[in-house]
Amino acid sequence: MKSWWPRQAPPRSPSGASPPGGRHQRTGEARSAVAREGAAHQAEQVLRRLEWKVIRRLDGLLQGDYRTLLRGSGLDLADLREYQLHDDVRHIDWNVTARLQQPHVRVFTEDRDMSAWFLLDLSPSVDFGSGEQRKRTVSAEFVAVLARLLTRHGNRAGALLYGNGVEAVIPPRSGRRHVLHLLHAMLDCQPAASGPTRLQDLLGAAAGMIKRRSTVFVVSDFISEPGWDRTLARLAQRHEVVAVRVLDPLELELPDLGLLTLRDAETGEQLVVDTHDAGFRRRFARIAAQREAELRAALAGSGVDALELATDADLVDAIVRFVEMRRRRSALGAGGLPAHLRRAA
């Protein structure tokens, strides 16, 4: 829950007149410069902590697996095999299919020169957090870690930042300095509440901007006006898309806290509820569960991989689960079977 603070009146000169506009402008510029320096220093501290505590742990778990994080568009034909249910229909070889009377797909050698794009929902709703971390913090740490892992191997990472609209575009580059720039931009983007999020605007902007086939991470809490799933599905037709959902446990179930004032971070609307009422808590949990089911169905229907990051969960475990999922998909794409199916066979 956010606090409202009284707005201070502007300083006045001894005669009662307001200071000249030039002084206001110089003061504002100085404060902006201090804020930028503070955000840059915070970004450096965050990345250094993540490199020490998170990336070092992941290095021991993901040795040689950076290619499972991100796949290139592929240029060299490596093999042909029979079509399977999960395959991209654009890879069907129609000549071979017609000759053998059985659908076959081309298998390509993946490029080592690859690009990742992070579509970052930084709307006011991601500032929520019931514990030690906010959803925005989890989002920033995930992006910093993944971008650092990828760019160390020469891959490039770019980003689109969404606040009250598409606020900024960061072209894909590699290197630690670029990751710092990306993290700084995330920490510095603090949009004011101005209405509900339209995630489809972010996805549509990305579809028109990202020309080369890339891996696209949509990092959001997916609290948005409806209609984004259709835009997401169109984006997934051209790119490899991963939906990274950030969430907080309090969004799924309310504890007994007595009278509680809830405030919509995006519209400013406030509502007083009695969480001591067990019936209200059950209704809240039922509505939250229904929304969960609808959200997961929308993501599955869009044809994208999904990864959930909770504010009370371990980031390393989440990334390792993601890599394991990618490894299994790679094995299936190569015509292999998961271990439990091989044992069953």
Secondary structure by P-SEA (a helix, b strand, c coil): cbbbbcccccccccccccccaaaaaaaaaaaaaaaaaaaaaaaaaaaaaaaaccaaaaaaaccccccccccccccccccccccccccccccccaaaaaaacbbbbbbbcccccbbbbbbcccccccccccccccaaaaaaaaaaaaaaaaacccbbbbbccccccccccccccccaaaaaaaaaaaaaccccccccccaaaaaaaaaaccccbbbbbbccccccccaaaaaaaaaaaccbbbbbbbbbccccccccccbbbbbcccccbbbbbccccaaaaaaaaaaaaaaaaaaaaaaaaabbbbbbbbccccaaaaaaaaaaaaaaaaaaaaccccaaaaaac
